Amino acid sequence: MSFEEQQEAVWRVALASYDPREMRVWMRYLEECNPAIRCTGYRTSQTLLRRLEQGDVDVLCLLYTSDAA
């Protein structure tokens, strides 16, 4: 991959979480850190699995929120 192609590359990141607030925070953080990142949030496994099978995801992040303090 050439330097120009790397500059134009977009990482399609799938974030999966039952906590919509946590997911929004991480989506915003990742996209602000790197403009080449495009996040999509998923709260159901069926939709996420379909996207994975279609090859529409480059990176998968499973977010776990513990209630223990």
LUMLUMDREN-2810 file (N, C-alpha, C; in Angstrom, 1 decimal):
<atoms>
<atom><aa>M</aa><ch>A</ch><at>N</at><xx>0.8</xx><yy>-1.2</yy><zz>0.0</zz></atom>
<atom><aa>M</aa><ch>A</ch><at>CA</at><xx>0.0</xx><yy>0.0</yy><zz>0.0</zz></atom>
<atom><aa>M</aa><ch>A</ch><at>C</at><xx>0.9</xx><yy>1.2</yy><zz>0.0</zz></atom>
<atom><aa>S</aa><ch>A</ch><at>N</at><xx>0.6</xx><yy>2.1</yy><zz>-0.9</zz></atom>
<atom><aa>S</aa><ch>A</ch><at>CA</at><xx>1.4</xx><yy>3.4</yy><zz>-1.0</zz></atom>
<atom><aa>S</aa><ch>A</ch><at>C</at><xx>1.1</xx><yy>4.3</yy><zz>0.1</zz></atom>
<atom><aa>F</aa><ch>A</ch><at>N</at><xx>1.9</xx><yy>5.3</yy><zz>0.3</zz></atom>
<atom><aa>F</aa><ch>A</ch><at>CA</at><xx>1.7</xx><yy>6.3</yy><zz>1.3</zz></atom>
<atom><aa>F</aa><ch>A</ch><at>C</at><xx>0.3</xx><yy>7.1</yy><zz>1.1</zz></atom>
<atom><aa>E</aa><ch>A</ch><at>N</at><xx>0.1</xx><yy>7.4</yy><zz>-0.2</zz></atom>
<atom><aa>E</aa><ch>A</ch><at>CA</at><xx>-1.2</xx><yy>8.1</yy><zz>-0.5</zz></atom>
<atom><aa>E</aa><ch>A</ch><at>C</at><xx>-2.4</xx><yy>7.2</yy><zz>-0.2</zz></atom>
<atom><aa>E</aa><ch>A</ch><at>N</at><xx>-2.3</xx><yy>5.9</yy><zz>-0.5</zz></atom>
<atom><aa>E</aa><ch>A</ch><at>CA</at><xx>-3.4</xx><yy>5.0</yy><zz>-0.2</zz></atom>
<atom><aa>E</aa><ch>A</ch><at>C</at><xx>-3.6</xx><yy>4.9</yy><zz>1.4</zz></atom>
<atom><aa>Q</aa><ch>A</ch><at>N</at><xx>-2.5</xx><yy>4.9</yy><zz>2.1</zz></atom>
<atom><aa>Q</aa><ch>A</ch><at>CA</at><xx>-2.6</xx><yy>4.8</yy><zz>3.6</zz></atom>
<atom><aa>Q</aa><ch>A</ch><at>C</at><xx>-3.3</xx><yy>6.1</yy><zz>4.1</zz></atom>
<atom><aa>Q</aa><ch>A</ch><at>N</at><xx>-3.0</xx><yy>7.2</yy><zz>3.5</zz></atom>
<atom><aa>Q</aa><ch>A</ch><at>CA</at><xx>-3.6</xx><yy>8.5</yy><zz>3.9</zz></atom>
<atom><aa>Q</aa><ch>A</ch><at>C</at><xx>-5.1</xx><yy>8.5</yy><zz>3.7</zz></atom>
<atom><aa>E</aa><ch>A</ch><at>N</at><xx>-5.5</xx><yy>7.8</yy><zz>2.7</zz></atom>
<atom><aa>E</aa><ch>A</ch><at>CA</at><xx>-7.0</xx><yy>7.8</yy><zz>2.3</zz></atom>
<atom><aa>E</aa><ch>A</ch><at>C</at><xx>-7.7</xx><yy>6.7</yy><zz>3.0</zz></atom>
<atom><aa>A</aa><ch>A</ch><at>N</at><xx>-7.0</xx><yy>5.8</yy><zz>3.6</zz></atom>
<atom><aa>A</aa><ch>A</ch><at>CA</at><xx>-7.6</xx><yy>4.6</yy><zz>4.2</zz></atom>
<atom><aa>A</aa><ch>A</ch><at>C</at><xx>-8.6</xx><yy>5.0</yy><zz>5.3</zz></atom>
<atom><aa>V</aa><ch>A</ch><at>N</at><xx>-9.7</xx><yy>4.3</yy><zz>5.4</zz></atom>
<atom><aa>V</aa><ch>A</ch><at>CA</at><xx>-10.6</xx><yy>4.5</yy><zz>6.5</zz></atom>
<atom><aa>V</aa><ch>A</ch><at>C</at><xx>-10.8</xx><yy>3.2</yy><zz>7.2</zz></atom>
<atom><aa>W</aa><ch>A</ch><at>N</at><xx>-10.7</xx><yy>3.3</yy><zz>8.6</zz></atom>
<atom><aa>W</aa><ch>A</ch><at>CA</at><xx>-10.9</xx><yy>2.1</yy><zz>9.4</zz></atom>
<atom><aa>W</aa><ch>A</ch><at>C</at><xx>-12.4</xx><yy>2.1</yy><zz>9.8</zz></atom>
<atom><aa>R</aa><ch>A</ch><at>N</at><xx>-13.1</xx><yy>1.0</yy><zz>9.5</zz></atom>
<atom><aa>R</aa><ch>A</ch><at>CA</at><xx>-14.5</xx><yy>0.8</yy><zz>9.9</zz></atom>
<atom><aa>R</aa><ch>A</ch><at>C</at><xx>-14.5</xx><yy>0.1</yy><zz>11.2</zz></atom>
<atom><aa>V</aa><ch>A</ch><at>N</at><xx>-14.8</xx><yy>0.8</yy><zz>12.3</zz></atom>
<atom><aa>V</aa><ch>A</ch><at>CA</at><xx>-14.8</xx><yy>0.2</yy><zz>13.6</zz></atom>
<atom><aa>V</aa><ch>A</ch><at>C</at><xx>-16.2</xx><yy>0.0</yy><zz>14.1</zz></atom>
<atom><aa>A</aa><ch>A</ch><at>N</at><xx>-16.4</xx><yy>-1.3</yy><zz>14.6</zz></atom>
<atom><aa>A</aa><ch>A</ch><at>CA</at><xx>-17.7</xx><yy>-1.6</yy><zz>15.1</zz></atom>
<atom><aa>A</aa><ch>A</ch><at>C</at><xx>-17.6</xx><yy>-1.7</yy><zz>16.7</zz></atom>
<atom><aa>L</aa><ch>A</ch><at>N</at><xx>-18.4</xx><yy>-0.9</yy><zz>17.4</zz></atom>
<atom><aa>L</aa><ch>A</ch><at>CA</at><xx>-18.4</xx><yy>-1.0</yy><zz>18.8</zz></atom>
<atom><aa>L</aa><ch>A</ch><at>C</at><xx>-19.7</xx><yy>-1.6</yy><zz>19.3</zz></atom>
<atom><aa>A</aa><ch>A</ch><at>N</at><xx>-19.5</xx><yy>-2.6</yy><zz>20.1</zz></atom>
<atom><aa>A</aa><ch>A</ch><at>CA</at><xx>-20.7</xx><yy>-3.3</yy><zz>20.6</zz></atom>
<atom><aa>A</aa><ch>A</ch><at>C</at><xx>-20.8</xx><yy>-3.2</yy><zz>22.1</zz></atom>
<atom><aa>S</aa><ch>A</ch><at>N</at><xx>-22.0</xx><yy>-2.7</yy><zz>22.6</zz></atom>
<atom><aa>S</aa><ch>A</ch><at>CA</at><xx>-22.2</xx><yy>-2.5</yy><zz>24.0</zz></atom>
<atom><aa>S</aa><ch>A</ch><at>C</at><xx>-23.7</xx><yy>-2.5</yy><zz>24.3</zz></atom>
<atom><aa>Y</aa><ch>A</ch><at>N</at><xx>-24.1</xx><yy>-2.9</yy><zz>25.5</zz></atom>
<atom><aa>Y</aa><ch>A</ch><at>CA</at><xx>-25.4</xx><yy>-2.7</yy><zz>25.9</zz></atom>
<atom><aa>Y</aa><ch>A</ch><at>C</at><xx>-25.7</xx><yy>-1.4</yy><zz>26.5</zz></atom>
<atom><aa>D</aa><ch>A</ch><at>N</at><xx>-24.6</xx><yy>-0.6</yy><zz>26.8</zz></atom>
<atom><aa>D</aa><ch>A</ch><at>CA</at><xx>-24.7</xx><yy>0.7</yy><zz>27.4</zz></atom>
<atom><aa>D</aa><ch>A</ch><at>C</at><xx>-24.5</xx><yy>1.8</yy><zz>26.3</zz></atom>
<atom><aa>P</aa><ch>A</ch><at>N</at><xx>-25.6</xx><yy>2.4</yy><zz>25.9</zz></atom>
<atom><aa>P</aa><ch>A</ch><at>CA</at><xx>-25.6</xx><yy>3.3</yy><zz>24.8</zz></atom>
<atom><aa>P</aa><ch>A</ch><at>C</at><xx>-24.7</xx><yy>4.6</yy><zz>25.1</zz></atom>
<atom><aa>R</aa><ch>A</ch><at>N</at><xx>-24.7</xx><yy>5.0</yy><zz>26.4</zz></atom>
<atom><aa>R</aa><ch>A</ch><at>CA</at><xx>-23.9</xx><yy>6.2</yy><zz>26.8</zz></atom>
<atom><aa>R</aa><ch>A</ch><at>C</at><xx>-22.4</xx><yy>5.8</yy><zz>26.6</zz></atom>
<atom><aa>E</aa><ch>A</ch><at>N</at><xx>-22.0</xx><yy>4.7</yy><zz>27.2</zz></atom>
<atom><aa>E</aa><ch>A</ch><at>CA</at><xx>-20.6</xx><yy>4.3</yy><zz>27.1</zz></atom>
<atom><aa>E</aa><ch>A</ch><at>C</at><xx>-20.2</xx><yy>4.2</yy><zz>25.6</zz></atom>
<atom><aa>M</aa><ch>A</ch><at>N</at><xx>-21.0</xx><yy>3.6</yy><zz>24.8</zz></atom>
<atom><aa>M</aa><ch>A</ch><at>CA</at><xx>-20.7</xx><yy>3.5</yy><zz>23.4</zz></atom>
<atom><aa>M</aa><ch>A</ch><at>C</at><xx>-20.6</xx><yy>4.8</yy><zz>22.7</zz></atom>
<atom><aa>R</aa><ch>A</ch><at>N</at><xx>-21.4</xx><yy>5.8</yy><zz>23.0</zz></atom>
<atom><aa>R</aa><ch>A</ch><at>CA</at><xx>-21.3</xx><yy>7.1</yy><zz>22.4</zz></atom>
<atom><aa>R</aa><ch>A</ch><at>C</at><xx>-20.0</xx><yy>7.8</yy><zz>22.8</zz></atom>
<atom><aa>V</aa><ch>A</ch><at>N</at><xx>-19.6</xx><yy>7.6</yy><zz>24.1</zz></atom>
<atom><aa>V</aa><ch>A</ch><at>CA</at><xx>-18.4</xx><yy>8.3</yy><zz>24.5</zz></atom>
<atom><aa>V</aa><ch>A</ch><at>C</at><xx>-17.2</xx><yy>7.7</yy><zz>23.8</zz></atom>
<atom><aa>W</aa><ch>A</ch><at>N</at><xx>-17.1</xx><yy>6.4</yy><zz>23.6</zz></atom>
<atom><aa>W</aa><ch>A</ch><at>CA</at><xx>-16.0</xx><yy>5.8</yy><zz>22.9</zz></atom>
<atom><aa>W</aa><ch>A</ch><at>C</at><xx>-16.0</xx><yy>6.1</yy><zz>21.4</zz></atom>
<atom><aa>M</aa><ch>A</ch><at>N</at><xx>-17.2</xx><yy>6.1</yy><zz>20.8</zz></atom>
<atom><aa>M</aa><ch>A</ch><at>CA</at><xx>-17.3</xx><yy>6.5</yy><zz>19.4</zz></atom>
<atom><aa>M</aa><ch>A</ch><at>C</at><xx>-16.7</xx><yy>7.9</yy><zz>19.2</zz></atom>
<atom><aa>R</aa><ch>A</ch><at>N</at><xx>-17.2</xx><yy>8.8</yy><zz>20.0</zz></atom>
<atom><aa>R</aa><ch>A</ch><at>CA</at><xx>-16.7</xx><yy>10.2</yy><zz>19.9</zz></atom>
<atom><aa>R</aa><ch>A</ch><at>C</at><xx>-15.2</xx><yy>10.3</yy><zz>20.1</zz></atom>
<atom><aa>Y</aa><ch>A</ch><at>N</at><xx>-14.7</xx><yy>9.6</yy><zz>21.1</zz></atom>
<atom><aa>Y</aa><ch>A</ch><at>CA</at><xx>-13.3</xx><yy>9.6</yy><zz>21.5</zz></atom>
<atom><aa>Y</aa><ch>A</ch><at>C</at><xx>-12.4</xx><yy>9.1</yy><zz>20.3</zz></atom>
<atom><aa>L</aa><ch>A</ch><at>N</at><xx>-12.8</xx><yy>7.9</yy><zz>19.8</zz></atom>
<atom><aa>L</aa><ch>A</ch><at>CA</at><xx>-12.0</xx><yy>7.3</yy><zz>18.7</zz></atom>
<atom><aa>L</aa><ch>A</ch><at>C</at><xx>-12.0</xx><yy>8.2</yy><zz>17.4</zz></atom>
<atom><aa>E</aa><ch>A</ch><at>N</at><xx>-13.2</xx><yy>8.7</yy><zz>17.1</zz></atom>
<atom><aa>E</aa><ch>A</ch><at>CA</at><xx>-13.3</xx><yy>9.5</yy><zz>15.9</zz></atom>
<atom><aa>E</aa><ch>A</ch><at>C</at><xx>-12.5</xx><yy>10.8</yy><zz>16.0</zz></atom>
<atom><aa>E</aa><ch>A</ch><at>N</at><xx>-12.5</xx><yy>11.4</yy><zz>17.2</zz></atom>
<atom><aa>E</aa><ch>A</ch><at>CA</at><xx>-11.7</xx><yy>12.6</yy><zz>17.4</zz></atom>
<atom><aa>E</aa><ch>A</ch><at>C</at><xx>-10.2</xx><yy>12.4</yy><zz>17.4</zz></atom>
<atom><aa>C</aa><ch>A</ch><at>N</at><xx>-9.8</xx><yy>11.2</yy><zz>17.9</zz></atom>
<atom><aa>C</aa><ch>A</ch><at>CA</at><xx>-8.4</xx><yy>10.9</yy><zz>17.9</zz></atom>
<atom><aa>C</aa><ch>A</ch><at>C</at><xx>-7.8</xx><yy>10.7</yy><zz>16.5</zz></atom>
<atom><aa>N</aa><ch>A</ch><at>N</at><xx>-8.6</xx><yy>10.1</yy><zz>15.7</zz></atom>
<atom><aa>N</aa><ch>A</ch><at>CA</at><xx>-8.1</xx><yy>9.8</yy><zz>14.3</zz></atom>
<atom><aa>N</aa><ch>A</ch><at>C</at><xx>-9.2</xx><yy>10.0</yy><zz>13.3</zz></atom>
<atom><aa>P</aa><ch>A</ch><at>N</at><xx>-9.1</xx><yy>10.9</yy><zz>12.4</zz></atom>
<atom><aa>P</aa><ch>A</ch><at>CA</at><xx>-10.1</xx><yy>11.2</yy><zz>11.4</zz></atom>
<atom><aa>P</aa><ch>A</ch><at>C</at><xx>-10.3</xx><yy>10.1</yy><zz>10.5</zz></atom>
<atom><aa>A</aa><ch>A</ch><at>N</at><xx>-9.4</xx><yy>9.1</yy><zz>10.4</zz></atom>
<atom><aa>A</aa><ch>A</ch><at>CA</at><xx>-9.6</xx><yy>8.0</yy><zz>9.5</zz></atom>
<atom><aa>A</aa><ch>A</ch><at>C</at><xx>-10.5</xx><yy>6.9</yy><zz>10.1</zz></atom>
<atom><aa>I</aa><ch>A</ch><at>N</at><xx>-10.9</xx><yy>7.1</yy><zz>11.3</zz></atom>
<atom><aa>I</aa><ch>A</ch><at>CA</at><xx>-11.8</xx><yy>6.1</yy><zz>12.0</zz></atom>
<atom><aa>I</aa><ch>A</ch><at>C</at><xx>-13.3</xx><yy>6.4</yy><zz>11.8</zz></atom>
<atom><aa>R</aa><ch>A</ch><at>N</at><xx>-14.0</xx><yy>5.5</yy><zz>11.4</zz></atom>
<atom><aa>R</aa><ch>A</ch><at>CA</at><xx>-15.5</xx><yy>5.6</yy><zz>11.2</zz></atom>
<atom><aa>R</aa><ch>A</ch><at>C</at><xx>-16.2</xx><yy>4.6</yy><zz>12.1</zz></atom>
<atom><aa>C</aa><ch>A</ch><at>N</at><xx>-16.8</xx><yy>5.0</yy><zz>13.2</zz></atom>
<atom><aa>C</aa><ch>A</ch><at>CA</at><xx>-17.4</xx><yy>4.1</yy><zz>14.1</zz></atom>
<atom><aa>C</aa><ch>A</ch><at>C</at><xx>-18.9</xx><yy>3.9</yy><zz>13.9</zz></atom>
<atom><aa>T</aa><ch>A</ch><at>N</at><xx>-19.3</xx><yy>2.7</yy><zz>14.1</zz></atom>
<atom><aa>T</aa><ch>A</ch><at>CA</at><xx>-20.7</xx><yy>2.3</yy><zz>14.1</zz></atom>
<atom><aa>T</aa><ch>A</ch><at>C</at><xx>-21.0</xx><yy>1.6</yy><zz>15.4</zz></atom>
<atom><aa>G</aa><ch>A</ch><at>N</at><xx>-22.1</xx><yy>1.9</yy><zz>16.1</zz></atom>
<atom><aa>G</aa><ch>A</ch><at>CA</at><xx>-22.4</xx><yy>1.3</yy><zz>17.3</zz></atom>
<atom><aa>G</aa><ch>A</ch><at>C</at><xx>-23.5</xx><yy>0.2</yy><zz>17.1</zz></atom>
<atom><aa>Y</aa><ch>A</ch><at>N</at><xx>-23.3</xx><yy>-0.9</yy><zz>17.9</zz></atom>
<atom><aa>Y</aa><ch>A</ch><at>CA</at><xx>-24.3</xx><yy>-2.0</yy><zz>17.8</zz></atom>
<atom><aa>Y</aa><ch>A</ch><at>C</at><xx>-24.7</xx><yy>-2.4</yy><zz>19.2</zz></atom>
<atom><aa>R</aa><ch>A</ch><at>N</at><xx>-26.0</xx><yy>-2.6</yy><zz>19.4</zz></atom>
<atom><aa>R</aa><ch>A</ch><at>CA</at><xx>-26.6</xx><yy>-3.0</yy><zz>20.6</zz></atom>
<atom><aa>R</aa><ch>A</ch><at>C</at><xx>-27.2</xx><yy>-4.4</yy><zz>20.5</zz></atom>
<atom><aa>T</aa><ch>A</ch><at>N</at><xx>-27.3</xx><yy>-4.9</yy><zz>19.3</zz></atom>
<atom><aa>T</aa><ch>A</ch><at>CA</at><xx>-27.8</xx><yy>-6.3</yy><zz>19.1</zz></atom>
<atom><aa>T</aa><ch>A</ch><at>C</at><xx>-26.8</xx><yy>-7.1</yy><zz>18.3</zz></atom>
<atom><aa>S</aa><ch>A</ch><at>N</at><xx>-26.7</xx><yy>-8.3</yy><zz>18.7</zz></atom>
<atom><aa>S</aa><ch>A</ch><at>CA</at><xx>-25.7</xx><yy>-9.2</yy><zz>18.1</zz></atom>
<atom><aa>S</aa><ch>A</ch><at>C</at><xx>-26.1</xx><yy>-9.6</yy><zz>16.6</zz></atom>
<atom><aa>Q</aa><ch>A</ch><at>N</at><xx>-27.4</xx><yy>-9.7</yy><zz>16.3</zz></atom>
<atom><aa>Q</aa><ch>A</ch><at>CA</at><xx>-27.8</xx><yy>-10.1</yy><zz>15.0</zz></atom>
<atom><aa>Q</aa><ch>A</ch><at>C</at><xx>-27.3</xx><yy>-9.1</yy><zz>13.9</zz></atom>
<atom><aa>T</aa><ch>A</ch><at>N</at><xx>-27.5</xx><yy>-7.8</yy><zz>14.2</zz></atom>
<atom><aa>T</aa><ch>A</ch><at>CA</at><xx>-27.1</xx><yy>-6.8</yy><zz>13.2</zz></atom>
<atom><aa>T</aa><ch>A</ch><at>C</at><xx>-25.6</xx><yy>-6.8</yy><zz>13.1</zz></atom>
<atom><aa>L</aa><ch>A</ch><at>N</at><xx>-24.9</xx><yy>-6.9</yy><zz>14.2</zz></atom>
<atom><aa>L</aa><ch>A</ch><at>CA</at><xx>-23.4</xx><yy>-6.9</yy><zz>14.2</zz></atom>
<atom><aa>L</aa><ch>A</ch><at>C</at><xx>-22.9</xx><yy>-8.1</yy><zz>13.4</zz></atom>
<atom><aa>L</aa><ch>A</ch><at>N</at><xx>-23.5</xx><yy>-9.3</yy><zz>13.7</zz></atom>
<atom><aa>L</aa><ch>A</ch><at>CA</at><xx>-23.0</xx><yy>-10.5</yy><zz>13.0</zz></atom>
<atom><aa>L</aa><ch>A</ch><at>C</at><xx>-23.2</xx><yy>-10.4</yy><zz>11.5</zz></atom>
<atom><aa>R</aa><ch>A</ch><at>N</at><xx>-24.4</xx><yy>-9.8</yy><zz>11.1</zz></atom>
<atom><aa>R</aa><ch>A</ch><at>CA</at><xx>-24.6</xx><yy>-9.6</yy><zz>9.7</zz></atom>
<atom><aa>R</aa><ch>A</ch><at>C</at><xx>-23.5</xx><yy>-8.7</yy><zz>9.0</zz></atom>
<atom><aa>R</aa><ch>A</ch><at>N</at><xx>-23.2</xx><yy>-7.6</yy><zz>9.7</zz></atom>
<atom><aa>R</aa><ch>A</ch><at>CA</at><xx>-22.1</xx><yy>-6.7</yy><zz>9.2</zz></atom>
<atom><aa>R</aa><ch>A</ch><at>C</at><xx>-20.8</xx><yy>-7.4</yy><zz>9.1</zz></atom>
<atom><aa>L</aa><ch>A</ch><at>N</at><xx>-20.5</xx><yy>-8.2</yy><zz>10.1</zz></atom>
<atom><aa>L</aa><ch>A</ch><at>CA</at><xx>-19.2</xx><yy>-9.0</yy><zz>10.1</zz></atom>
<atom><aa>L</aa><ch>A</ch><at>C</at><xx>-19.2</xx><yy>-9.9</yy><zz>9.0</zz></atom>
<atom><aa>E</aa><ch>A</ch><at>N</at><xx>-20.3</xx><yy>-10.7</yy><zz>8.7</zz></atom>
<atom><aa>E</aa><ch>A</ch><at>CA</at><xx>-20.3</xx><yy>-11.6</yy><zz>7.6</zz></atom>
<atom><aa>E</aa><ch>A</ch><at>C</at><xx>-20.2</xx><yy>-11.0</yy><zz>6.3</zz></atom>
<atom><aa>Q</aa><ch>A</ch><at>N</at><xx>-20.7</xx><yy>-9.7</yy><zz>6.1</zz></atom>
<atom><aa>Q</aa><ch>A</ch><at>CA</at><xx>-20.6</xx><yy>-9.0</yy><zz>4.9</zz></atom>
<atom><aa>Q</aa><ch>A</ch><at>C</at><xx>-19.2</xx><yy>-8.4</yy><zz>4.7</zz></atom>
<atom><aa>G</aa><ch>A</ch><at>N</at><xx>-18.4</xx><yy>-8.4</yy><zz>5.7</zz></atom>
<atom><aa>G</aa><ch>A</ch><at>CA</at><xx>-17.0</xx><yy>-7.8</yy><zz>5.6</zz></atom>
<atom><aa>G</aa><ch>A</ch><at>C</at><xx>-17.0</xx><yy>-6.3</yy><zz>5.7</zz></atom>
<atom><aa>D</aa><ch>A</ch><at>N</at><xx>-18.0</xx><yy>-5.8</yy><zz>6.4</zz></atom>
<atom><aa>D</aa><ch>A</ch><at>CA</at><xx>-18.2</xx><yy>-4.3</yy><zz>6.5</zz></atom>
<atom><aa>D</aa><ch>A</ch><at>C</at><xx>-17.5</xx><yy>-3.7</yy><zz>7.7</zz></atom>
<atom><aa>V</aa><ch>A</ch><at>N</at><xx>-16.7</xx><yy>-4.5</yy><zz>8.4</zz></atom>
<atom><aa>V</aa><ch>A</ch><at>CA</at><xx>-16.0</xx><yy>-4.1</yy><zz>9.6</zz></atom>
<atom><aa>V</aa><ch>A</ch><at>C</at><xx>-14.5</xx><yy>-4.5</yy><zz>9.6</zz></atom>
<atom><aa>D</aa><ch>A</ch><at>N</at><xx>-13.7</xx><yy>-3.5</yy><zz>9.9</zz></atom>
<atom><aa>D</aa><ch>A</ch><at>CA</at><xx>-12.2</xx><yy>-3.7</yy><zz>9.9</zz></atom>
<atom><aa>D</aa><ch>A</ch><at>C</at><xx>-11.8</xx><yy>-4.1</yy><zz>11.4</zz></atom>
<atom><aa>V</aa><ch>A</ch><at>N</at><xx>-12.4</xx><yy>-3.4</yy><zz>12.4</zz></atom>
<atom><aa>V</aa><ch>A</ch><at>CA</at><xx>-12.0</xx><yy>-3.6</yy><zz>13.8</zz></atom>
<atom><aa>V</aa><ch>A</ch><at>C</at><xx>-13.3</xx><yy>-3.8</yy><zz>14.6</zz></atom>
<atom><aa>L</aa><ch>A</ch><at>N</at><xx>-13.3</xx><yy>-4.7</yy><zz>15.5</zz></atom>
<atom><aa>L</aa><ch>A</ch><at>CA</at><xx>-14.4</xx><yy>-5.0</yy><zz>16.4</zz></atom>
<atom><aa>L</aa><ch>A</ch><at>C</at><xx>-14.0</xx><yy>-4.7</yy><zz>17.8</zz></atom>
<atom><aa>C</aa><ch>A</ch><at>N</at><xx>-14.7</xx><yy>-3.8</yy><zz>18.5</zz></atom>
<atom><aa>C</aa><ch>A</ch><at>CA</at><xx>-14.4</xx><yy>-3.6</yy><zz>19.9</zz></atom>
<atom><aa>C</aa><ch>A</ch><at>C</at><xx>-15.7</xx><yy>-3.9</yy><zz>20.7</zz></atom>
<atom><aa>L</aa><ch>A</ch><at>N</at><xx>-15.5</xx><yy>-4.8</yy><zz>21.7</zz></atom>
<atom><aa>L</aa><ch>A</ch><at>CA</at><xx>-16.6</xx><yy>-5.2</yy><zz>22.6</zz></atom>
<atom><aa>L</aa><ch>A</ch><at>C</at><xx>-16.4</xx><yy>-4.4</yy><zz>23.9</zz></atom>
<atom><aa>L</aa><ch>A</ch><at>N</at><xx>-17.3</xx><yy>-3.6</yy><zz>24.3</zz></atom>
<atom><aa>L</aa><ch>A</ch><at>CA</at><xx>-17.2</xx><yy>-2.8</yy><zz>25.5</zz></atom>
<atom><aa>L</aa><ch>A</ch><at>C</at><xx>-17.9</xx><yy>-3.5</yy><zz>26.6</zz></atom>
<atom><aa>Y</aa><ch>A</ch><at>N</at><xx>-17.2</xx><yy>-3.6</yy><zz>27.7</zz></atom>
<atom><aa>Y</aa><ch>A</ch><at>CA</at><xx>-17.8</xx><yy>-4.2</yy><zz>28.9</zz></atom>
<atom><aa>Y</aa><ch>A</ch><at>C</at><xx>-17.8</xx><yy>-3.1</yy><zz>30.0</zz></atom>
<atom><aa>T</aa><ch>A</ch><at>N</at><xx>-19.0</xx><yy>-2.9</yy><zz>30.6</zz></atom>
<atom><aa>T</aa><ch>A</ch><at>CA</at><xx>-19.1</xx><yy>-2.0</yy><zz>31.7</zz></atom>
<atom><aa>T</aa><ch>A</ch><at>C</at><xx>-19.4</xx><yy>-2.7</yy><zz>33.0</zz></atom>
<atom><aa>S</aa><ch>A</ch><at>N</at><xx>-18.6</xx><yy>-2.6</yy><zz>34.0</zz></atom>
<atom><aa>S</aa><ch>A</ch><at>CA</at><xx>-18.8</xx><yy>-3.3</yy><zz>35.2</zz></atom>
<atom><aa>S</aa><ch>A</ch><at>C</at><xx>-19.5</xx><yy>-2.4</yy><zz>36.2</zz></atom>
<atom><aa>D</aa><ch>A</ch><at>N</at><xx>-20.5</xx><yy>-2.9</yy><zz>36.9</zz></atom>
<atom><aa>D</aa><ch>A</ch><at>CA</at><xx>-21.2</xx><yy>-2.1</yy><zz>37.9</zz></atom>
<atom><aa>D</aa><ch>A</ch><at>C</at><xx>-20.5</xx><yy>-2.1</yy><zz>39.2</zz></atom>
<atom><aa>A</aa><ch>A</ch><at>N</at><xx>-19.5</xx><yy>-2.9</yy><zz>39.4</zz></atom>
<atom><aa>A</aa><ch>A</ch><at>CA</at><xx>-18.8</xx><yy>-3.0</yy><zz>40.6</zz></atom>
<atom><aa>A</aa><ch>A</ch><at>C</at><xx>-17.9</xx><yy>-1.7</yy><zz>40.8</zz></atom>
<atom><aa>A</aa><ch>A</ch><at>N</at><xx>-17.9</xx><yy>-1.1</yy><zz>42.0</zz></atom>
<atom><aa>A</aa><ch>A</ch><at>CA</at><xx>-17.2</xx><yy>0.1</yy><zz>42.2</zz></atom>
<atom><aa>A</aa><ch>A</ch><at>C</at><xx>-16.0</xx><yy>-0.2</yy><zz>43.2</zz></atom>
</atoms>
